[in-house]
Amino acid sequence: MNPSKPTFAPQLYIKSGVFNVDFYTKALGAVELQRWTNDDGSIHAIELSLEGNLFHLHEESPKKGQFD
């Protein structure tokens, strides 16, 4: 990434209890950069790169109005 270029990382929300995001890596060719998991091993948030562009998947939080 070019540090002088503004960046934007879209955030997609996934249902609570998701353990696998292979769709993004296998079907789209995304590369997993970082993952944060819940105590049960489900995904809380994951940072992915698709052709050098960042995007995040984040567990939905109905209390905050964040749904998929």
ABEGO torsion letter per residue (X at the ends): XBAABBBBBBBBBBBBGBABAAAAAAAAGBBBABBBBBAAGBBABBBBBBGGBBBBBBBBBAAAGBBX
